[in-house]
Amino acid sequence: MKLSKKLFLSLLSLTSIVLLATLLLARWSFEQGFLKFLDAQEQERLARLAGNVTQQYAQAGESWGNLAETSLLQYIGGPSKQAENSAPRSGPGARSERPRPPPGARPPGPNSPRRPPPGARIPTDRPPPEVMRGPGSPISTVLVDQEGQTLAQLNYTQVEDGTHIHTHDIVYRGEVIGQLQSWNNSKFGSDIAEEFSQQQLVTGLIIGLFSLLFTVILALYWSKSLLKPISKIVQGLNNLTSGIYGKQLSHSRKDELGQVLNDLNKLAKVLENTRAAKNRWFADISHELRTPLTIIIGELEALKAGVRKLDPSQLVSLEDEALVLKRLIDDLYQLSVSDIGALRYQFEALDISSMCEKIARQLEQSGANKNIEVQANIQHKILINGDKERINQLLTNLSSNSMSYTNPQGKIICQLIQSDNTVIFTIEDSAPGASDQECRQLFDPLFRMDAARTKNASGAGLGLAISQKIVEAHHGKIEAKSSVLGGIKVSISLPIYHSQHTKHVGN
């Protein structure tokens, strides 16, 4: 499965799960809120009924016995009609007849509530209050007295298990004289409420379907948008593996993927420069190897043809060219083993002052032959912790490079000083010089100096690259910059020798 399809399905699945959970929670929240609303509405209905019943109770002389069930039904929401049979009811749920006062009983005082005479009829022409939940509401309402005897009941149904019963006490003059009870075996209590609940459910499902469709569209767009830079990264990697280094990846991103694209562009540029430098370096090395070999083969062919006679001068010439080959091969070998960390070093306390003085004397001898002035400023008895052979090779490479790349009637200055815990060796020469860019690339083994600096010098240009490896192995720094004399100034910084340093061998 492609990454685009995986990302699309992941976004779609995650959004669908969140959407489903949201719909379920919204439905649950709606039902809970709606039921609480209906409960509050029912409690409000029972409170209004209790007020009506209390009023009729007071008008009936504070006695339930003076109120007919048909009258009570009217005030708890039932129809107004005459009872078909006024005889006392018997059986379960029948209302008990309360005894009337015996003849000769003391009449009520002036503060006693007025009781209607026996057999008086309570007016029932008052319109019933709006207490129904809706047309055809199956709600059951029961009125009981303080002793729990049923006085009136409306739409009575058997109470099922788990049905929520609403109760409201009827209080008259601070005393509970009865209670209203209501329940409904239907969840929402009426057809209108059920219809409203179903309508909300359908509306929620429609909204969910439209949201899911919108999610599919967004997931398609987002997956393509998010994978667009990844596609460019894949394209860049394909270019690199195919050897196409010159093609840059254009983008305007500022995030991590944009950083990856920038790194790929930098890598492609480095690889392009490395390939060009490698080809140029191979060409230079081939030229350097071919020149002495051509001379050796030419002289051998002349000797074989009898054009020249074998004499000591011919042997010296052949030996010189063979030494050039050997030096070049040795430089290549040292550079390669230094890159892989296989060049061995034996560190010990070295008097670098005496080594620099020896190099300065050699420069003076060589400078005399080329009419080059050499000045030396060497501090005495400066010690470092280093490999004697490698440090000597380092100083020889730098002095030979400076002498080789200085025009006649020029000048070379070498200096060795100690500054705090650092030993600083510098060597600078006169024209020709080099640009700042060339100075920064001077220690690159794949870099070739401009012809103005190399036209009078031989060699493959590996000495400074090897020198840099030696300085780094001694935990020092080497840099090159333009000299005030008109040539190049090379500076080396090495740590001073401390007594705690011990003789050891390392890479």
C-alpha positions in Angstrom: 0.0 0.0 0.0 1.4 3.4 -0.9 2.1 6.0 1.7 -0.6 8.3 0.2 -3.3 5.6 0.7 -2.1 4.8 4.2 -2.2 8.5 5.2 -5.6 9.0 3.6 -7.0 5.9 5.5 -5.4 7.0 8.7 -6.9 10.5 8.5 -10.3 9.1 7.5 -10.3 6.4 10.3 -9.2 8.8 13.0 -11.8 11.4 11.9 -14.5 8.8 11.7 -13.8 7.5 15.2 -13.8 11.1 16.6 -17.0 11.9 14.6 -18.8 8.7 15.9 -17.8 9.4 19.5 -19.0 13.0 19.1 -22.4 11.9 17.7 -22.9 9.3 20.5 -21.9 11.8 23.2 -24.2 14.4 21.6 -27.1 11.9 21.5 -26.5 10.9 25.1 -26.2 14.5 26.2 -29.5 15.3 24.3 -31.4 12.5 25.9 -30.2 13.3 29.4 -31.0 17.0 29.0 -34.3 16.3 27.4 -35.3 13.9 30.2 -34.3 16.4 32.8 -36.4 19.0 31.0 -39.4 16.6 31.0 -38.9 15.8 34.6 -38.8 19.5 35.5 -41.9 20.1 33.4 -43.7 17.2 35.2 -42.7 18.6 38.6 -44.1 21.9 37.6 -47.3 20.3 36.4 -47.7 18.4 39.7 -47.0 21.7 41.6 -49.9 23.4 39.8 -52.2 20.4 40.4 -51.3 20.4 44.0 -52.3 24.1 44.2 -55.7 23.4 42.6 -56.4 20.4 44.7 -55.4 22.3 47.9 -57.9 25.0 47.0 -60.7 22.5 46.5 -59.8 20.8 49.7 -60.2 24.0 51.6 -63.5 24.8 50.0 -64.8 21.3 50.8 -64.4 21.9 54.5 -60.9 20.4 54.8 -62.2 16.9 54.2 -61.5 14.6 51.3 -64.8 12.9 52.0 -66.7 16.0 50.8 -65.0 15.8 47.3 -66.2 13.4 44.7 -63.7 11.4 42.6 -65.1 13.0 39.5 -64.4 16.4 40.9 -60.8 15.5 41.8 -60.3 14.0 38.3 -61.1 17.4 36.8 -58.4 19.0 38.9 -55.7 16.5 38.2 -56.3 16.7 34.4 -59.2 14.3 33.8 -62.6 14.8 32.1 -65.4 16.5 33.9 -68.3 14.1 34.2 -70.8 12.8 36.8 -70.0 9.5 38.5 -72.2 6.8 37.2 -72.6 5.3 40.6 -72.4 7.4 43.7 -72.3 4.3 46.0 -69.2 3.7 47.9 -66.5 1.8 46.0 -65.1 -1.3 47.3 -62.1 -3.4 46.4 -58.5 -2.5 45.8 -57.9 1.2 45.4 -61.4 2.1 46.6 -61.7 5.4 48.6 -62.8 4.9 52.2 -65.9 6.8 53.4 -65.0 9.1 56.2 -67.6 9.2 59.1 -69.7 12.3 59.3 -70.1 14.2 62.6 -72.7 12.6 64.8 -76.0 14.4 65.5 -75.7 17.0 68.1 -72.0 17.6 67.6 -70.6 21.0 68.4 -70.7 23.3 65.4 -67.5 24.7 64.1 -66.3 27.9 65.7 -65.9 31.2 63.9 -62.3 30.5 63.1 -63.0 27.0 61.8 -63.1 26.5 58.0 -66.5 26.5 56.6 -67.6 23.1 55.6 -70.4 22.5 53.1 -73.5 20.8 54.3 -73.8 17.1 53.9 -74.5 16.1 50.4 -73.5 19.5 49.0 -72.1 19.4 45.5 -68.8 21.1 44.7 -69.0 23.2 41.6 -67.2 21.6 38.7 -67.7 24.2 36.0 -64.2 25.6 36.4 -62.1 24.8 33.3 -59.2 22.4 33.9 -55.7 23.9 33.8 -53.3 23.2 30.9 -51.4 20.4 32.5 -51.1 17.8 29.8 -47.8 17.1 28.1 -49.5 16.7 24.7 -52.4 15.2 23.0 -52.8 11.5 23.9 -50.3 11.7 26.7 -50.4 8.3 28.5 -49.0 9.7 31.7 -50.6 8.2 34.8 -51.5 10.5 37.7 -52.8 9.4 41.1 -53.9 11.4 44.1 -53.6 9.7 47.5 -54.4 11.0 51.0 -52.1 11.3 53.9 -52.8 7.7 54.8 -51.9 6.4 51.3 -55.5 5.7 50.2 -56.2 6.4 46.6 -58.6 9.3 46.1 -58.5 9.6 42.3 -56.5 8.2 39.4 -56.1 9.2 35.8 -54.8 7.0 32.9 -53.7 4.4 35.5 -51.2 1.9 34.2 -49.2 -0.8 35.9 -45.8 0.5 37.1 -43.0 -1.4 35.3 -39.6 -2.1 36.8 -37.2 0.8 36.4 -40.0 3.4 35.8 -39.3 6.8 37.3 -42.1 8.0 39.6 -42.7 11.7 40.2 -44.1 12.7 43.6 -45.3 16.0 45.0 -46.7 16.5 48.5 -49.9 18.4 49.0 -49.4 20.7 52.0 -52.2 22.6 53.7 -51.5 24.8 56.7 -48.1 23.3 57.2 -49.3 19.7 57.2 -49.1 17.1 54.4 -52.7 16.1 53.6 -51.9 14.1 50.5 -49.6 13.4 47.6 -49.7 13.5 43.8 -47.9 10.7 42.0 -47.2 10.4 38.3 -45.3 8.0 36.0 -45.1 7.0 32.4 -43.9 3.6 31.1 -42.8 5.4 27.8 -39.3 6.8 27.8 -40.2 10.4 26.8 -43.9 10.4 27.9 -45.7 11.4 24.8 -46.0 10.9 21.0 -44.8 14.5 20.4 -41.7 14.0 22.6 -40.9 10.6 20.9 -41.3 12.3 17.5 -39.0 15.1 18.5 -36.4 12.7 19.8 -36.5 10.7 16.5 -36.2 13.9 14.6 -33.1 14.9 16.5 -31.7 11.5 15.9 -32.2 11.7 12.1 -30.8 15.2 12.1 -27.7 14.0 13.9 -27.2 11.2 11.5 -27.6 13.5 8.5 -25.1 15.9 10.0 -22.7 13.0 10.6 -23.0 11.8 7.0 -22.3 15.3 5.7 -19.3 15.6 8.1 -18.0 12.2 7.0 -18.2 13.3 3.3 -16.5 16.5 4.1 -13.8 14.5 6.0 -13.2 12.4 2.9 -12.6 15.5 0.8 -10.3 17.1 3.3 -8.4 13.8 3.9 -7.8 13.5 0.1 -6.6 17.1 0.0 -4.5 16.9 3.1 -2.8 13.6 2.2 -1.8 15.1 -1.2 -0.6 18.3 0.4 1.4 16.6 3.2 3.0 14.1 0.8 3.9 16.7 -1.8 7.3 17.6 -0.1 7.9 13.9 0.6 7.4 13.2 -3.2 10.0 15.9 -3.8 12.4 14.2 -1.3 11.9 10.9 -3.1 12.6 12.6 -6.4 15.7 14.2 -5.0 17.0 10.8 -3.7 16.3 9.2 -7.0 18.3 12.0 -8.7 21.2 11.4 -6.3 21.2 7.6 -6.8 21.1 8.2 -10.5 24.1 10.5 -10.4 22.0 13.6 -11.2 23.6 16.2 -8.8 23.0 19.5 -10.6 19.2 19.5 -10.2 18.0 21.5 -7.2 14.6 21.0 -5.5 12.6 24.2 -5.4 10.2 24.7 -2.4 9.0 27.4 0.0 8.5 25.3 3.2 9.9 26.5 6.6 9.2 23.3 8.6 11.3 20.1 9.1 10.4 18.8 5.6 11.7 22.0 4.2 14.9 21.5 6.1 15.3 18.0 4.7 14.8 19.5 1.2 17.5 22.1 1.9 19.9 19.4 3.1 19.2 17.3 0.0 20.1 20.4 -2.2 23.3 20.9 -0.2 24.1 17.2 -0.5 23.6 17.3 -4.2 25.8 20.4 -4.5 28.5 18.8 -2.4 28.4 15.6 -4.4 28.6 17.6 -7.6 31.6 19.5 -6.4 33.2 16.3 -5.1 32.7 14.5 -8.4 34.2 17.4 -10.3 37.1 17.7 -7.9 37.6 14.0 -8.0 37.8 14.0 -11.8 40.1 17.0 -11.8 42.3 15.4 -9.1 42.5 12.1 -11.0 43.5 14.0 -14.1 46.2 15.9 -12.1 47.5 12.7 -10.5 47.5 10.9 -13.8 49.5 13.8 -15.2 52.0 13.8 -12.3 52.5 10.0 -12.7 52.7 10.1 -16.4 55.5 12.8 -16.5 58.3 10.9 -14.7 57.2 7.6 -16.3 57.4 9.2 -19.7 60.9 10.5 -19.0 62.0 7.1 -17.6 60.6 5.2 -20.6 62.1 7.6 -23.1 65.6 7.3 -21.6 65.3 3.5 -21.4 64.3 3.4 -25.1 67.2 5.7 -26.0 69.6 3.4 -24.1 68.1 0.3 -25.8 68.4 2.0 -29.3 72.0 3.0 -28.5 71.3 6.6 -28.9 72.7 7.2 -25.4 75.2 5.2 -23.5 74.7 3.9 -20.1 76.8 6.1 -17.8 76.4 7.4 -14.2 74.7 10.6 -15.3 71.9 8.5 -17.0 71.5 6.4 -13.9 71.2 9.6 -11.7 68.5 11.0 -14.1 66.6 7.7 -13.9 66.9 7.7 -10.1 65.6 11.2 -9.8 62.5 10.4 -11.8 61.9 7.2 -9.8 62.2 9.2 -6.6 59.6 11.6 -7.9 57.3 8.7 -8.4 58.0 7.3 -5.0 57.4 10.6 -3.3 54.0 11.0 -5.1 53.0 7.4 -4.2 54.1 7.9 -0.6 52.0 11.1 -0.3 48.9 9.3 -1.7 49.4 6.5 0.7 49.8 8.7 3.7 46.8 10.7 2.8 44.6 7.7 2.4 45.7 6.0 5.6 45.3 9.3 7.5 41.7 9.6 6.2 40.8 6.1 7.5 42.6 6.7 10.8 45.4 4.2 10.3 48.3 6.6 10.4 50.3 5.8 13.6 51.7 8.4 15.9 54.2 8.0 18.7 54.0 11.0 21.0 56.8 12.3 23.2 58.3 15.5 24.5 59.8 17.3 21.5 62.0 20.4 21.3 60.2 22.1 18.4 62.5 25.1 18.6 65.5 23.1 17.4 63.4 21.4 14.7 62.3 24.9 13.4 65.9 26.2 13.5 67.0 23.3 11.3 64.2 24.0 8.8 65.1 27.6 8.8 68.8 26.8 7.9 67.5 24.5 5.0 65.3 27.4 3.8 68.3 29.7 3.8 70.4 27.3 1.7 67.6 26.8 -0.8 66.8 30.5 -0.8 70.4 31.3 -1.7 70.1 29.3 -4.9 66.9 31.1 -5.9 67.9 34.5 -4.6 65.1 34.4 -2.0 65.6 36.2 1.3 64.8 34.1 4.4 64.2 35.6 7.9 63.7 33.4 11.0 62.5 34.4 14.4 62.6 31.2 16.6 62.1 31.2 20.3 64.3 28.7 22.1 63.5 25.7 24.2 59.8 25.3 23.4 58.5 21.8 24.0 55.4 20.1 22.6 53.9 16.6 22.9 54.2 15.1 19.4 55.5 12.6 17.0 59.0 13.6 15.9 58.8 12.1 12.4 55.4 13.6 11.7 56.3 17.0 13.0 59.4 17.0 10.9 57.3 16.0 7.9 54.9 18.8 8.7 57.6 21.5 8.9 59.3 20.1 5.8 56.0 20.2 3.8 55.3 23.8 4.8 58.8 25.1 4.1 59.0 23.2 0.7 55.6 24.5 -0.3 56.6 28.1 0.6 60.0 27.9 -1.3 58.4 26.2 -4.3 55.6 28.8 -4.7 57.7 32.0 -4.2 59.1 33.9 -7.1 62.8 34.7 -7.3 64.0 37.8 -5.5 61.1 37.1 -3.1 61.0 36.8 0.7 60.1 34.1 3.3 59.6 34.7 7.0 59.2 31.9 9.5 58.5 32.4 13.2 57.9 30.3 16.3 56.6 31.8 19.5 54.8 30.7 22.7 51.6 32.4 23.8 50.2 31.1 27.1 49.7 27.4 26.6 49.9 27.4 22.8 52.8 27.2 20.4 52.4 29.2 17.2 54.4 28.5 14.1 53.9 30.8 11.0 55.5 30.8 7.7 54.7 33.4 5.0 56.0 34.3 1.6 55.9 36.9 -1.1 54.1 36.9 -4.4 52.4 35.1 -6.1 49.5 35.1 -3.7 46.0 33.5 -3.6 42.4 34.6 -3.1 40.6 34.2 0.2 38.5 31.5 -1.4 41.6 29.6 -2.5 43.1 30.0 1.0 40.1 28.3 2.5 40.4 25.4 0.1 44.2 25.2 0.3 44.1 22.0 2.5 41.6 20.2 0.4 43.3 17.3 -1.3 40.9 17.6 -4.2 41.7 21.3 -4.7 44.1 22.6 -7.3 45.6 26.0 -7.0 45.3 28.7 -9.7 48.0 28.4 -12.4 49.6 31.7 -11.4 50.6 30.1 -8.1 51.6 26.7 -9.5 53.1 27.3 -12.9 56.7 27.2 -11.6 56.1 24.4 -9.1 55.9 20.7 -9.4 54.0 18.1 -7.4 50.5 16.9 -7.0 49.6 19.4 -4.2 49.1 16.8 -1.5 51.6 18.2 1.0 49.3 20.7 2.7 46.5 18.1 2.9 48.8 15.7 4.7 50.0 18.6 6.9 46.4 19.3 8.0 46.0 15.6 9.0 49.2 15.8 11.1 48.1 19.0 12.9 44.7 17.6 13.7 46.2 14.4 15.1 48.3 16.7 17.5 45.1 18.4 18.6 46.1 21.7 16.9 44.8 24.0 14.2 46.1 25.1 10.8 44.9 27.9 8.6 46.0 29.9 5.6 45.4 33.5 4.6 46.8 36.2 2.4 50.2 37.6 3.6 51.2 41.2 3.8 54.2 40.2 1.7 51.9 39.4 -1.2 51.9 35.6 -0.9 50.3 33.2 1.6 50.7 33.0 5.4 50.2 29.6 7.0 49.7 29.5 10.8 49.8 26.4 13.1 48.7 26.3 16.7 49.8 23.4 18.9 49.3 22.8 22.6 52.4 23.3 24.8 54.0 20.3 26.5 53.0 19.5 30.1 54.8 17.3 32.5 51.7 15.0 32.9 52.0 14.0 29.3 53.4 10.6 29.0 54.8 8.8 26.0 52.1 6.9 24.1 51.2 5.6 20.7 48.0 6.5 19.0 46.3 7.1 15.7 
